[in-house]
Amino acid sequence: MNRIGTSLAVAVLVSLLAATACGAAEEPGPPRWRVEVIGSSPHDPQAFTQGLEVVDGIRYESTGMWGVSSARATDQDTGVERARADLPAEMFGEGMTRAGDVVWQITWKDGIAFARDPETLAETGRVTYEGEGWGLCAQPDRLVMSDGTDTLTFRDRVTFAKTGSVTLSGHSRLQPNELDCAPDGTVYANNYPSDEILRVDPDTGRVLAVIEAGGLLSPAERAGTDVLNGIAHLPGTDRFLLTGKYWPRLFEVRFVPK
């Protein structure tokens, strides 16, 4: 075959390969799930919710904003507040989780994590860390923390020292905010600033499902509120609590595949 013939053959082969590539099916995204509402209860509309968790019948909640950030412990059954601790006025509270006999609460840009007594929420110590603090949850062998990027950081449950990290993948936009470590080893994350919740494999960073959680509040209720933020698994059940920043209600829900 002469040069012209060879060139034509190569051109045809390239065209066929390009056509095949264009016609190939794109990799499917993660499955879409929905929220099934079981019930709801009142929630403090002045609470800029940053962290939410239920352990041993106590609902732990961290709130943000300068001058009013707090850590709160409320009886999950009665709704009676059992303890509260205010942060220094210059600090902005973020995620919070209980890890054994300590409650950890992080701050946004202050680089400080507070260790607190789980009963009184009194400060028992503090450590520093680099970067921003957003969400926090506890697995049996580590803490999982978000910082406003597509990376989750792992930390020691006792010292808060960084032990590793993973980069999320499998979804078009990834900005995990508040986190919940579920009993099955997965992590649920509010995907800021949307009404999506990501179900993540923290070992690989892969997004396993995207939960559509819009429409929980009526348009009238949503006026004056901020984003969906706050996920707490209810131990011993298949249900979760959901709320948001300045939301007037706390929802009990199930996450259901479509």
Secondary structure as UniProt FT lines:
FT   HELIX           3..23
FT   STRAND          32..42
FT   TURN            45..46
FT   STRAND          49..55
FT   TURN            56..57
FT   STRAND          58..63
FT   TURN            66..68
FT   STRAND          70..75
FT   TURN            76..78
FT   STRAND          81..86
FT   TURN            89..90
FT   STRAND          93..99
FT   TURN            100..101
FT   STRAND          102..107
FT   STRAND          112..116
FT   TURN            118..120
FT   STRAND          123..128
FT   STRAND          136..139
FT   TURN            140..141
FT   STRAND          142..146
FT   STRAND          151..155
FT   TURN            157..159
FT   STRAND          162..167
FT   STRAND          176..181
FT   TURN            183..184
FT   STRAND          187..191
FT   TURN            192..193
FT   STRAND          196..200
FT   TURN            202..204
FT   STRAND          206..212
FT   TURN            214..215
FT   HELIX           219..222
FT   TURN            223..224
FT   STRAND          228..233
FT   TURN            235..236
FT   STRAND          240..244
FT   TURN            245..246
FT   STRAND          249..257
//
